[in-house]
Amino acid sequence: MTQNDRDDTSSTIHGHGTGSVDTVLSVDEVTREAGALSQERPAVEKFAALADNAPLLTIEKLNAGYGKMQILFDVHLQVKKGQSLCLIGPNGAGKSTVLHSIYGFTNIMGGSIRVNDREITALGPNQKLKEAKIAYILQDNSVFPDMTVEENLWMGGYLMQDHAHARDAADRIFDKYPKLSERRHQPARVLSGGERRLLEISRALVMNPEILLVDEPSIGLEPRFINMVFEILDDLQHNEGKTIIMVEQNAKKGLEFSDVGYVMVSGEIAMADEGDRLLADPEVGRLFLGG
């Protein structure tokens, strides 16, 4: 943060910056009711307990945003190795900003991010991937359409000093996912929506990360592909020990998948509990699960 940013802290911008009047009012209505779910934000001990007091990744009092616009306010998060955590909440609550902050895409105004008790707050995205073993899977279509499927996978190893290692990693992924292997030498533009999402996930695996940041894995996919993507993520968590922090627009699907769920409202954590317990909460259901 620059000196000017420090001087302008008192003029930090709050709230939503886009959308029609009707959209903003609708979001504000949900936000207002969602905020009533918790009179107090969860205690730090709650986050620790949900991570079995053995966190792999820890966020403490994180304040972050874009430029001078602060989006996150004293956010805490803990997730243990091999655990999955899903962030839900109304549009504009700051869910994706949490992932962006972990990976180094935001302006960190205060607080800390640690992996295995190593401070990584100020590291850039390349360092987060190479040194902290954190990979980010974007919500937007991020494949290179004119490159082959194989070349797209090689791009996942761009930080490797030896390109042969990236090719070896790609070969292992082709062995694991025959659907991709069949398309190996075809341009990525011919892939179906589900195959593209599989390629995006697979490309993130080339560097063998320990932590996967997954932003809206079901967005834009047909139901049959949504199930496939969550089966892939389940395999990565339970058979390969990956730690998954997810933002998911389909709150029901995200909570069904995840061990732990956080409800975000206006840049703060309003609730934190086991995924199943949040699914069973009638107010969470009414506001976010369509019931």
MIDOSE-1310 file (N, C-alpha, C; in nm, 2 decimals, decimal comma, always signed):
residues 291
mtqn	+0,09/-0,12/+0,00/+0,00/+0,00/+0,00/+0,09/+0,12/+0,00; +0,06/+0,22/-0,09/+0,14/+0,34/-0,10/+0,11/+0,44/+0,02; +0,19/+0,54/+0,03/+0,17/+0,64/+0,14/+0,03/+0,71/+0,12; +0,00/+0,74/-0,01/-0,13/+0,80/-0,04/-0,24/+0,71/+0,00
drdd	-0,23/+0,58/-0,02/-0,33/+0,49/+0,02/-0,35/+0,50/+0,17; -0,24/+0,51/+0,25/-0,24/+0,51/+0,39/-0,31/+0,64/+0,44; -0,28/+0,75/+0,37/-0,34/+0,88/+0,40/-0,48/+0,88/+0,38; -0,53/+0,80/+0,28/-0,67/+0,81/+0,24/-0,75/+0,70/+0,30
tsst	-0,70/+0,63/+0,41/-0,77/+0,53/+0,47/-0,91/+0,57/+0,52; -0,92/+0,70/+0,57/-1,04/+0,74/+0,62/-1,15/+0,76/+0,51; -1,11/+0,77/+0,39/-1,20/+0,79/+0,28/-1,23/+0,66/+0,20; -1,20/+0,54/+0,26/-1,22/+0,41/+0,20/-1,37/+0,40/+0,15
ihgh	-1,38/+0,35/+0,03/-1,51/+0,33/-0,04/-1,57/+0,20/+0,01; -1,70/+0,20/+0,04/-1,77/+0,08/+0,08/-1,89/+0,06/-0,02; -1,93/-0,07/-0,02/-2,05/-0,10/-0,09/-2,03/-0,15/-0,23; -2,14/-0,17/-0,30/-2,14/-0,22/-0,44/-2,12/-0,11/-0,54
gtgs	-2,04/-0,14/-0,64/-2,01/-0,03/-0,74/-2,08/-0,05/-0,87; -2,15/-0,16/-0,90/-2,21/-0,18/-1,03/-2,35/-0,24/-1,01; -2,42/-0,24/-1,13/-2,55/-0,30/-1,13/-2,66/-0,19/-1,13; -2,78/-0,22/-1,18/-2,89/-0,13/-1,19/-2,94/-0,11/-1,05
vdtv	-3,03/-0,01/-1,04/-3,09/+0,02/-0,91/-3,17/-0,09/-0,85; -3,24/-0,16/-0,94/-3,32/-0,28/-0,90/-3,23/-0,39/-0,85; -3,12/-0,41/-0,92/-3,02/-0,51/-0,88/-2,96/-0,48/-0,74; -2,92/-0,36/-0,73/-2,85/-0,32/-0,60/-2,95/-0,33/-0,48
lsvd	-3,08/-0,29/-0,50/-3,18/-0,30/-0,40/-3,20/-0,44/-0,36; -3,20/-0,53/-0,46/-3,23/-0,67/-0,44/-3,11/-0,73/-0,36; -2,99/-0,70/-0,40/-2,87/-0,75/-0,33/-2,87/-0,69/-0,19; -2,90/-0,56/-0,17/-2,90/-0,51/-0,04/-3,01/-0,57/+0,05
evtr	-3,12/-0,61/+0,00/-3,22/-0,68/+0,08/-3,17/-0,81/+0,13; -3,11/-0,89/+0,04/-3,05/-1,02/+0,08/-2,94/-0,99/+0,18; -2,85/-0,89/+0,16/-2,74/-0,86/+0,25/-2,79/-0,83/+0,38; -2,90/-0,75/+0,39/-2,95/-0,70/+0,52/-3,00/-0,82/+0,60
eaga	-3,08/-0,91/+0,53/-3,13/-1,03/+0,60/-3,02/-1,12/+0,64; -2,93/-1,14/+0,55/-2,82/-1,23/+0,57/-2,73/-1,18/+0,69; -2,72/-1,05/+0,70/-2,64/-1,00/+0,82/-2,71/-1,03/+0,95; -2,84/-1,05/+0,95/-2,91/-1,08/+1,07/-2,89/-1,22/+1,12
lsqe	-2,83/-1,31/+1,03/-2,81/-1,45/+1,07/-2,71/-1,45/+1,19; -2,63/-1,36/+1,20/-2,53/-1,36/+1,31/-2,52/-1,22/+1,38; -2,56/-1,21/+1,50/-2,55/-1,09/+1,57/-2,40/-1,05/+1,60; -2,32/-1,15/+1,61/-2,17/-1,14/+1,62/-2,10/-1,22/+1,52
rpav	-1,99/-1,17/+1,48/-1,91/-1,26/+1,39/-1,85/-1,37/+1,47; -1,83/-1,49/+1,40/-1,77/-1,60/+1,47/-1,64/-1,57/+1,54; -1,62/-1,63/+1,66/-1,50/-1,61/+1,73/-1,38/-1,68/+1,66; -1,26/-1,63/+1,68/-1,15/-1,70/+1,62/-1,14/-1,84/+1,66
ekfa	-1,18/-1,88/+1,78/-1,18/-2,02/+1,83/-1,27/-2,10/+1,74; -1,37/-2,05/+1,68/-1,46/-2,12/+1,60/-1,39/-2,17/+1,47; -1,32/-2,07/+1,41/-1,25/-2,10/+1,29/-1,14/-2,21/+1,32; -1,07/-2,20/+1,43/-0,97/-2,29/+1,47/-1,03/-2,43/+1,49
alad	-1,14/-2,44/+1,55/-1,21/-2,57/+1,58/-1,25/-2,64/+1,45; -1,30/-2,56/+1,36/-1,34/-2,62/+1,23/-1,23/-2,67/+1,15; -1,11/-2,62/+1,18/-0,98/-2,67/+1,12/-0,91/-2,77/+1,21; -0,98/-2,82/+1,31/-0,93/-2,92/+1,41/-0,80/-2,86/+1,47
napl	-0,79/-2,73/+1,49/-0,67/-2,67/+1,55/-0,54/-2,71/+1,49; -0,55/-2,74/+1,36/-0,43/-2,78/+1,28/-0,43/-2,72/+1,14; -0,43/-2,58/+1,13/-0,45/-2,52/+1,00/-0,33/-2,53/+0,91; -0,35/-2,56/+0,79/-0,25/-2,55/+0,68/-0,24/-2,40/+0,64
ltie	-0,36/-2,34/+0,61/-0,36/-2,20/+0,57/-0,44/-2,12/+0,67; -0,39/-2,01/+0,72/-0,45/-1,93/+0,82/-0,46/-1,78/+0,77; -0,57/-1,72/+0,78/-0,59/-1,58/+0,75/-0,63/-1,51/+0,88; -0,57/-1,40/+0,92/-0,61/-1,33/+1,04/-0,63/-1,18/+1,01
klna	-0,74/-1,13/+1,05/-0,78/-0,99/+1,04/-0,74/-0,93/+0,90; -0,78/-1,00/+0,80/-0,74/-0,95/+0,66/-0,83/-0,84/+0,62; -0,77/-0,73/+0,58/-0,84/-0,61/+0,52/-0,78/-0,60/+0,38; -0,86/-0,60/+0,28/-0,81/-0,60/+0,15/-0,91/-0,55/+0,05
gygk	-0,86/-0,51/-0,07/-0,95/-0,46/-0,17/-0,88/-0,43/-0,30; -0,93/-0,34/-0,38/-0,87/-0,30/-0,51/-0,85/-0,15/-0,51; -0,72/-0,11/-0,53/-0,69/+0,03/-0,52/-0,73/+0,08/-0,38; -0,81/+0,19/-0,37/-0,86/+0,24/-0,25/-0,99/+0,18/-0,20
mqil	-1,05/+0,10/-0,28/-1,18/+0,04/-0,24/-1,16/-0,08/-0,15; -1,19/-0,08/-0,02/-1,18/-0,19/+0,07/-1,30/-0,28/+0,06; -1,28/-0,41/+0,04/-1,38/-0,51/+0,02/-1,39/-0,60/+0,14; -1,28/-0,63/+0,20/-1,27/-0,73/+0,31/-1,24/-0,66/+0,44
fdvh	-1,31/-0,70/+0,55/-1,29/-0,63/+0,68/-1,27/-0,73/+0,79; -1,14/-0,74/+0,83/-1,10/-0,83/+0,94/-1,15/-0,97/+0,92; -1,12/-1,02/+0,80/-1,16/-1,16/+0,77/-1,06/-1,26/+0,83; -1,12/-1,36/+0,90/-1,04/-1,48/+0,95/-1,08/-1,60/+0,87
lqvk	-0,99/-1,69/+0,85/-1,01/-1,82/+0,78/-0,90/-1,92/+0,83; -0,95/-2,04/+0,85/-0,85/-2,15/+0,88/-0,90/-2,27/+0,80; -0,81/-2,34/+0,74/-0,84/-2,47/+0,67/-0,72/-2,56/+0,69; -0,75/-2,69/+0,72/-0,65/-2,78/+0,75/-0,61/-2,86/+0,62
kgqs	-0,50/-2,93/+0,62/-0,46/-3,01/+0,50/-0,57/-3,11/+0,47; -0,60/-3,12/+0,34/-0,69/-3,22/+0,30/-0,84/-3,19/+0,32; -0,86/-3,06/+0,37/-1,00/-3,02/+0,40/-1,05/-2,94/+0,28; -1,19/-2,93/+0,27/-1,25/-2,84/+0,17/-1,34/-2,74/+0,24
lcli	-1,33/-2,62/+0,19/-1,40/-2,50/+0,25/-1,47/-2,43/+0,14; -1,60/-2,40/+0,16/-1,68/-2,32/+0,06/-1,73/-2,19/+0,12; -1,71/-2,08/+0,04/-1,75/-1,95/+0,08/-1,88/-1,93/+0,00; -1,99/-1,89/+0,07/-2,12/-1,86/+0,01/-2,16/-1,72/+0,06
gpng	-2,26/-1,66/+0,00/-2,31/-1,53/+0,04/-2,37/-1,46/-0,08; -2,43/-1,34/-0,06/-2,49/-1,26/-0,17/-2,38/-1,21/-0,26; -2,43/-1,17/-0,38/-2,34/-1,11/-0,48/-2,27/-0,98/-0,41; -2,14/-0,97/-0,44/-2,07/-0,85/-0,39/-2,03/-0,86/-0,24
agks	-2,04/-0,99/-0,19/-2,00/-1,00/-0,04/-1,85/-1,01/-0,02; -1,78/-1,03/-0,13/-1,63/-1,04/-0,12/-1,57/-1,18/-0,12; -1,65/-1,28/-0,17/-1,61/-1,42/-0,17/-1,49/-1,44/-0,26; -1,50/-1,39/-0,38/-1,39/-1,41/-0,47/-1,27/-1,32/-0,43
tvlh	-1,29/-1,21/-0,37/-1,18/-1,13/-0,32/-1,10/-1,20/-0,22; -1,16/-1,29/-0,14/-1,08/-1,37/-0,05/-0,98/-1,46/-0,12; -1,03/-1,52/-0,23/-0,94/-1,60/-0,31/-0,83/-1,51/-0,38; -0,87/-1,40/-0,43/-0,78/-1,31/-0,49/-0,67/-1,26/-0,39
siyg	-0,71/-1,24/-0,27/-0,62/-1,19/-0,17/-0,52/-1,30/-0,13; -0,57/-1,42/-0,12/-0,48/-1,54/-0,09/-0,37/-1,55/-0,20; -0,41/-1,53/-0,32/-0,32/-1,55/-0,43/-0,23/-1,43/-0,47; -0,27/-1,31/-0,42/-0,18/-1,20/-0,44/-0,24/-1,10/-0,55
ftni	-0,37/-1,10/-0,57/-0,43/-1,02/-0,67/-0,49/-0,89/-0,62; -0,48/-0,87/-0,48/-0,55/-0,75/-0,43/-0,45/-0,66/-0,35; -0,50/-0,55/-0,31/-0,42/-0,46/-0,22/-0,45/-0,50/-0,08; -0,35/-0,55/-0,01/-0,36/-0,59/+0,13/-0,34/-0,47/+0,22
mggs	-0,45/-0,43/+0,29/-0,44/-0,31/+0,37/-0,41/-0,35/+0,52; -0,42/-0,47/+0,56/-0,39/-0,51/+0,69/-0,41/-0,66/+0,71; -0,35/-0,72/+0,81/-0,37/-0,86/+0,84/-0,27/-0,95/+0,78; -0,28/-1,08/+0,80/-0,18/-1,17/+0,75/-0,24/-1,30/+0,69
irvn	-0,16/-1,36/+0,60/-0,19/-1,49/+0,54/-0,07/-1,58/+0,56; -0,09/-1,70/+0,62/+0,02/-1,79/+0,64/-0,01/-1,93/+0,59; +0,09/-1,99/+0,55/+0,08/-2,14/+0,51/+0,19/-2,21/+0,59; +0,14/-2,31/+0,67/+0,23/-2,38/+0,76/+0,31/-2,28/+0,85
drei	+0,24/-2,18/+0,89/+0,30/-2,07/+0,98/+0,41/-1,99/+0,91; +0,42/-2,00/+0,78/+0,51/-1,91/+0,70/+0,43/-1,80/+0,65; +0,47/-1,68/+0,68/+0,41/-1,56/+0,63/+0,42/-1,54/+0,48; +0,30/-1,54/+0,41/+0,31/-1,53/+0,26/+0,23/-1,41/+0,21
talg	+0,19/-1,32/+0,31/+0,10/-1,21/+0,27/+0,15/-1,13/+0,15; +0,27/-1,10/+0,15/+0,33/-1,00/+0,05/+0,38/-1,07/-0,07; +0,38/-1,21/-0,08/+0,43/-1,28/-0,19/+0,34/-1,25/-0,31; +0,40/-1,25/-0,43/+0,33/-1,23/-0,56/+0,27/-1,37/-0,60
pnqk	+0,18/-1,37/-0,70/+0,12/-1,49/-0,75/+0,22/-1,60/-0,79; +0,33/-1,56/-0,86/+0,42/-1,67/-0,90/+0,49/-1,73/-0,78; +0,52/-1,65/-0,68/+0,58/-1,70/-0,56/+0,48/-1,79/-0,48; +0,35/-1,75/-0,48/+0,25/-1,83/-0,41/+0,24/-1,97/-0,47
lkea	+0,25/-1,97/-0,61/+0,24/-2,10/-0,68/+0,36/-2,18/-0,65; +0,48/-2,12/-0,67/+0,61/-2,20/-0,67/+0,65/-2,23/-0,53; +0,64/-2,14/-0,44/+0,69/-2,16/-0,30/+0,59/-2,20/-0,20; +0,47/-2,15/-0,21/+0,37/-2,18/-0,11/+0,27/-2,29/-0,16
kiay	+0,29/-2,34/-0,28/+0,22/-2,45/-0,34/+0,06/-2,42/-0,34; +0,03/-2,30/-0,39/-0,11/-2,25/-0,40/-0,14/-2,23/-0,55; -0,24/-2,29/-0,60/-0,28/-2,28/-0,74/-0,42/-2,22/-0,74; -0,45/-2,13/-0,84/-0,57/-2,06/-0,86/-0,64/-2,11/-0,99
ilqd	-0,77/-2,15/-0,97/-0,84/-2,20/-1,09/-0,95/-2,09/-1,11; -0,93/-2,01/-1,22/-1,02/-1,90/-1,25/-1,16/-1,94/-1,28; -1,26/-1,85/-1,26/-1,40/-1,88/-1,29/-1,43/-1,86/-1,43; -1,35/-1,78/-1,50/-1,37/-1,75/-1,65/-1,30/-1,86/-1,73
nsvf	-1,35/-1,87/-1,85/-1,28/-1,96/-1,95/-1,14/-1,91/-1,98; -1,04/-1,98/-1,93/-0,90/-1,94/-1,93/-0,81/-2,03/-2,02; -0,87/-2,12/-2,10/-0,79/-2,20/-2,18/-0,74/-2,11/-2,30; -0,63/-2,16/-2,36/-0,58/-2,09/-2,49/-0,64/-2,17/-2,60
pdmt	-0,75/-2,11/-2,67/-0,82/-2,19/-2,77/-0,75/-2,24/-2,89; -0,65/-2,17/-2,93/-0,57/-2,21/-3,05/-0,45/-2,30/-3,02; -0,42/-2,32/-2,89/-0,32/-2,41/-2,85/-0,38/-2,55/-2,84; -0,30/-2,65/-2,85/-0,36/-2,79/-2,83/-0,38/-2,81/-2,68
veen	-0,45/-2,91/-2,65/-0,48/-2,95/-2,51/-0,34/-2,97/-2,44; -0,25/-3,04/-2,51/-0,12/-3,07/-2,45/-0,04/-2,94/-2,42; -0,05/-2,85/-2,52/+0,03/-2,72/-2,50/-0,03/-2,64/-2,39; -0,17/-2,65/-2,37/-0,23/-2,58/-2,26/-0,18/-2,63/-2,13
lwmg	-0,16/-2,77/-2,12/-0,11/-2,82/-2,00/+0,04/-2,78/-1,97; +0,11/-2,78/-2,08/+0,25/-2,73/-2,06/+0,26/-2,59/-2,00; +0,16/-2,51/-2,04/+0,16/-2,37/-1,99/+0,15/-2,37/-1,83; +0,09/-2,47/-1,78/+0,07/-2,48/-1,63/+0,21/-2,50/-1,56
gylm	+0,31/-2,54/-1,64/+0,44/-2,56/-1,58/+0,54/-2,45/-1,62; +0,48/-2,32/-1,65/+0,57/-2,22/-1,70/+0,68/-2,17/-1,60; +0,66/-2,20/-1,47/+0,76/-2,17/-1,37/+0,86/-2,27/-1,35; +0,85/-2,39/-1,41/+0,95/-2,49/-1,40/+1,07/-2,45/-1,48
qdha	+1,19/-2,47/-1,43/+1,31/-2,44/-1,50/+1,34/-2,53/-1,61; +1,30/-2,66/-1,60/+1,32/-2,76/-1,70/+1,19/-2,79/-1,76; +1,17/-2,76/-1,89/+1,05/-2,78/-1,96/+1,01/-2,93/-1,97; +1,11/-3,02/-1,96/+1,09/-3,16/-1,96/+1,00/-3,20/-1,84
hard	+1,02/-3,13/-1,73/+0,94/-3,16/-1,61/+0,79/-3,13/-1,63; +0,76/-3,02/-1,70/+0,63/-2,99/-1,74/+0,56/-3,09/-1,83; +0,65/-3,14/-1,92/+0,59/-3,25/-2,01/+0,57/-3,37/-1,94; +0,65/-3,41/-1,84/+0,63/-3,53/-1,76/+0,50/-3,51/-1,68
aadr	+0,48/-3,39/-1,62/+0,36/-3,37/-1,54/+0,24/-3,38/-1,63; +0,25/-3,33/-1,75/+0,13/-3,34/-1,85/+0,10/-3,48/-1,88; +0,21/-3,56/-1,90/+0,19/-3,71/-1,93/+0,12/-3,78/-1,81; +0,15/-3,74/-1,69/+0,09/-3,80/-1,57/-0,06/-3,76/-1,57
ifdk	-0,09/-3,64/-1,61/-0,23/-3,59/-1,61/-0,31/-3,67/-1,72; -0,25/-3,69/-1,83/-0,31/-3,76/-1,94/-0,34/-3,90/-1,89; -0,25/-3,96/-1,82/-0,28/-4,10/-1,77/-0,39/-4,10/-1,67; -0,41/-3,99/-1,60/-0,52/-3,98/-1,50/-0,65/-3,95/-1,56
ypkl	-0,65/-3,87/-1,66/-0,78/-3,83/-1,73/-0,78/-3,86/-1,87; -0,83/-3,98/-1,91/-0,84/-4,03/-2,05/-0,91/-3,93/-2,14; -1,01/-3,86/-2,08/-1,09/-3,77/-2,16/-1,00/-3,67/-2,23; -0,90/-3,62/-2,15/-0,81/-3,52/-2,20/-0,71/-3,59/-2,30
serr	-0,67/-3,71/-2,26/-0,57/-3,78/-2,35/-0,62/-3,80/-2,49; -0,75/-3,82/-2,50/-0,81/-3,84/-2,63/-0,81/-3,72/-2,72; -0,80/-3,60/-2,65/-0,80/-3,47/-2,72/-0,66/-3,41/-2,72; -0,56/-3,48/-2,68/-0,43/-3,43/-2,66/-0,38/-3,34/-2,77
hqpa	-0,39/-3,38/-2,89/-0,33/-3,30/-3,00/-0,43/-3,21/-3,07; -0,55/-3,20/-3,02/-0,65/-3,11/-3,08/-0,65/-2,98/-3,01; -0,69/-2,87/-3,09/-0,70/-2,74/-3,03/-0,80/-2,73/-2,92; -0,77/-2,66/-2,82/-0,86/-2,65/-2,70/-1,00/-2,60/-2,73
rvls	-1,01/-2,52/-2,85/-1,14/-2,47/-2,88/-1,25/-2,57/-2,91; -1,21/-2,70/-2,94/-1,30/-2,80/-2,98/-1,36/-2,87/-2,85; -1,31/-2,84/-2,73/-1,35/-2,90/-2,61/-1,49/-2,86/-2,57; -1,57/-2,95/-2,51/-1,70/-2,92/-2,45/-1,67/-2,83/-2,33
gger	-1,78/-2,77/-2,27/-1,77/-2,69/-2,15/-1,71/-2,77/-2,03; -1,75/-2,90/-2,02/-1,70/-2,98/-1,91/-1,55/-3,02/-1,93; -1,51/-3,04/-2,06/-1,37/-3,07/-2,09/-1,28/-2,95/-2,07; -1,33/-2,83/-2,10/-1,25/-2,71/-2,08/-1,23/-2,69/-1,93
rlle	-1,33/-2,72/-1,85/-1,31/-2,70/-1,70/-1,22/-2,80/-1,65; -1,22/-2,93/-1,70/-1,13/-3,03/-1,67/-0,99/-2,99/-1,70; -0,97/-2,93/-1,82/-0,84/-2,88/-1,86/-0,79/-2,77/-1,77; -0,88/-2,68/-1,73/-0,84/-2,57/-1,64/-0,79/-2,62/-1,51
isra	-0,86/-2,72/-1,45/-0,82/-2,78/-1,33/-0,69/-2,86/-1,34; -0,68/-2,93/-1,45/-0,56/-3,01/-1,48/-0,44/-2,93/-1,49; -0,45/-2,81/-1,56/-0,34/-2,72/-1,58/-0,29/-2,67/-1,45; -0,38/-2,65/-1,35/-0,34/-2,60/-1,22/-0,26/-2,71/-1,14
lvmn	-0,28/-2,84/-1,19/-0,21/-2,95/-1,11/-0,07/-2,97/-1,16; -0,03/-2,91/-1,27/+0,10/-2,94/-1,32/+0,21/-2,91/-1,22; +0,20/-2,80/-1,15/+0,30/-2,76/-1,05/+0,28/-2,84/-0,91; +0,19/-2,94/-0,91/+0,16/-3,02/-0,79/+0,14/-2,93/-0,67
peil	+0,03/-2,85/-0,67/+0,00/-2,76/-0,56/-0,06/-2,84/-0,44; -0,05/-2,78/-0,32/-0,11/-2,84/-0,21/-0,25/-2,78/-0,18; -0,26/-2,66/-0,22/-0,39/-2,58/-0,20/-0,44/-2,54/-0,33; -0,57/-2,57/-0,35/-0,64/-2,52/-0,48/-0,74/-2,42/-0,44
lvde	-0,73/-2,30/-0,50/-0,84/-2,20/-0,49/-0,93/-2,21/-0,61; -1,05/-2,24/-0,59/-1,14/-2,28/-0,70/-1,26/-2,18/-0,70; -1,26/-2,10/-0,81/-1,36/-1,99/-0,82/-1,47/-2,03/-0,91; -1,59/-2,05/-0,85/-1,71/-2,08/-0,93/-1,69/-2,20/-1,03
psig	-1,66/-2,32/-0,98/-1,64/-2,43/-1,07/-1,76/-2,47/-1,15; -1,88/-2,44/-1,11/-2,00/-2,48/-1,19/-2,05/-2,38/-1,28; -1,99/-2,26/-1,28/-2,05/-2,15/-1,36/-2,05/-2,18/-1,51; -2,16/-2,17/-1,57/-2,18/-2,18/-1,72/-2,18/-2,33/-1,76
lepr	-2,19/-2,42/-1,67/-2,18/-2,56/-1,71/-2,32/-2,63/-1,71; -2,34/-2,73/-1,80/-2,47/-2,81/-1,79/-2,46/-2,90/-1,67; -2,58/-2,94/-1,62/-2,58/-3,02/-1,49/-2,49/-3,14/-1,50; -2,49/-3,21/-1,61/-2,40/-3,33/-1,62/-2,26/-3,30/-1,61
finm	-2,21/-3,19/-1,65/-2,07/-3,15/-1,64/-2,04/-3,10/-1,50; -2,14/-3,04/-1,43/-2,12/-2,99/-1,30/-2,09/-3,11/-1,21; -2,17/-3,22/-1,22/-2,14/-3,34/-1,14/-2,00/-3,39/-1,17; -1,96/-3,39/-1,29/-1,83/-3,44/-1,33/-1,72/-3,36/-1,26
vfei	-1,73/-3,23/-1,26/-1,63/-3,14/-1,21/-1,62/-3,16/-1,06; -1,74/-3,18/-0,99/-1,73/-3,20/-0,84/-1,68/-3,34/-0,81; -1,70/-3,43/-0,90/-1,63/-3,57/-0,88/-1,48/-3,56/-0,89; -1,43/-3,47/-0,98/-1,29/-3,45/-1,00/-1,23/-3,39/-0,87
lddl	-1,30/-3,28/-0,82/-1,25/-3,22/-0,70/-1,26/-3,31/-0,58; -1,36/-3,39/-0,57/-1,37/-3,49/-0,46/-1,25/-3,58/-0,47; -1,21/-3,63/-0,58/-1,10/-3,72/-0,60/-0,97/-3,65/-0,56; -0,95/-3,52/-0,60/-0,83/-3,45/-0,56/-0,82/-3,43/-0,41
qhne	-0,93/-3,41/-0,35/-0,93/-3,39/-0,20/-0,91/-3,52/-0,13; -0,98/-3,62/-0,16/-0,98/-3,74/-0,08/-0,88/-3,84/-0,12; -0,84/-3,84/-0,25/-0,74/-3,94/-0,29/-0,60/-3,88/-0,31; -0,59/-3,75/-0,33/-0,46/-3,69/-0,34/-0,43/-3,59/-0,23
gkti	-0,52/-3,57/-0,14/-0,49/-3,49/-0,02/-0,49/-3,34/-0,05; -0,55/-3,29/-0,16/-0,55/-3,15/-0,18/-0,64/-3,08/-0,09; -0,60/-2,96/-0,05/-0,68/-2,87/+0,03/-0,75/-2,77/-0,07; -0,89/-2,76/-0,05/-0,96/-2,69/-0,15/-1,04/-2,57/-0,08
imve	-1,02/-2,45/-0,13/-1,10/-2,34/-0,08/-1,18/-2,29/-0,21; -1,31/-2,29/-0,19/-1,40/-2,27/-0,31/-1,49/-2,16/-0,29; -1,52/-2,09/-0,40/-1,64/-2,00/-0,40/-1,73/-2,06/-0,50; -1,86/-2,08/-0,47/-1,95/-2,15/-0,55/-2,09/-2,08/-0,56
qnak	-2,14/-2,04/-0,68/-2,27/-1,97/-0,69/-2,38/-2,07/-0,65; -2,37/-2,19/-0,68/-2,47/-2,29/-0,64/-2,43/-2,33/-0,49; -2,49/-2,25/-0,40/-2,45/-2,27/-0,26/-2,48/-2,41/-0,21; -2,60/-2,47/-0,25/-2,63/-2,60/-0,21/-2,53/-2,70/-0,25
kgle	-2,49/-2,70/-0,38/-2,38/-2,79/-0,43/-2,25/-2,77/-0,36; -2,21/-2,64/-0,33/-2,09/-2,61/-0,27/-2,09/-2,66/-0,12; -2,20/-2,65/-0,05/-2,20/-2,69/+0,09/-2,21/-2,84/+0,10; -2,28/-2,90/+0,00/-2,29/-3,05/+0,00/-2,15/-3,11/-0,02
fsdv	-2,07/-3,04/-0,10/-1,93/-3,09/-0,13/-1,84/-3,07/-0,01; -1,85/-2,96/+0,05/-1,74/-2,91/+0,14/-1,76/-2,95/+0,29; -1,64/-2,97/+0,35/-1,64/-3,00/+0,49/-1,69/-2,89/+0,58; -1,65/-2,77/+0,54/-1,67/-2,65/+0,61/-1,73/-2,54/+0,52
gyvm	-1,82/-2,46/+0,57/-1,88/-2,35/+0,50/-1,87/-2,22/+0,58; -1,84/-2,11/+0,51/-1,85/-1,98/+0,56/-1,95/-1,90/+0,49; -2,03/-1,82/+0,56/-2,13/-1,72/+0,50/-2,07/-1,59/+0,51; -2,05/-1,52/+0,39/-1,99/-1,39/+0,39/-2,10/-1,29/+0,36
vsge	-2,09/-1,17/+0,43/-2,19/-1,06/+0,41/-2,11/-0,93/+0,42; -2,12/-0,85/+0,32/-2,05/-0,72/+0,32/-1,91/-0,72/+0,36; -1,83/-0,82/+0,30/-1,69/-0,83/+0,33/-1,65/-0,89/+0,46; -1,74/-0,94/+0,54/-1,72/-1,00/+0,67/-1,77/-1,14/+0,67
iama	-1,71/-1,22/+0,76/-1,76/-1,36/+0,78/-1,87/-1,35/+0,88; -2,00/-1,38/+0,84/-2,11/-1,37/+0,93/-2,14/-1,51/+1,00; -2,11/-1,62/+0,94/-2,13/-1,75/+1,00/-2,02/-1,84/+0,95; -1,98/-1,94/+1,03/-1,89/-2,04/+1,00/-1,93/-2,17/+1,07
degd	-1,94/-2,28/+0,99/-1,98/-2,41/+1,05/-1,95/-2,52/+0,95; -1,98/-2,64/+1,00/-1,97/-2,76/+0,91/-2,07/-2,74/+0,79; -2,03/-2,79/+0,67/-2,12/-2,77/+0,56/-2,25/-2,83/+0,58; -2,26/-2,95/+0,64/-2,39/-3,01/+0,66/-2,48/-2,93/+0,76
rlla	-2,42/-2,86/+0,85/-2,49/-2,79/+0,95/-2,55/-2,66/+0,89; -2,47/-2,60/+0,80/-2,52/-2,48/+0,73/-2,63/-2,52/+0,63; -2,62/-2,64/+0,57/-2,73/-2,69/+0,48/-2,86/-2,70/+0,56; -2,85/-2,74/+0,68/-2,97/-2,77/+0,76/-3,03/-2,64/+0,83
dpev	-2,95/-2,53/+0,82/-3,00/-2,41/+0,88/-3,11/-2,35/+0,80; -3,23/-2,33/+0,86/-3,35/-2,28/+0,78/-3,33/-2,14/+0,72; -3,26/-2,05/+0,79/-3,23/-1,92/+0,73/-3,13/-1,92/+0,62; -3,03/-2,00/+0,64/-2,93/-2,02/+0,52/-3,01/-2,07/+0,40
grlf	-3,09/-2,17/+0,43/-3,17/-2,23/+0,32/-3,26/-2,13/+0,25; -3,33/-2,05/+0,33/-3,42/-1,95/+0,27/-3,35/-1,84/+0,18; -3,23/-1,80/+0,23/-3,16/-1,69/+0,16/-3,07/-1,74/+0,05; -3,02/-1,86/+0,06/-2,91/-1,90/-0,04/-2,94/-2,03/-0,11
lgg	-3,03/-2,11/-0,05/-3,04/-2,25/-0,11/-3,18/-2,27/-0,18; -3,25/-2,16/-0,19/-3,38/-2,17/-0,26/-3,49/-2,24/-0,19; -3,48/-2,24/-0,06/-3,58/-2,32/+0,02/-3,60/-2,26/+0,15
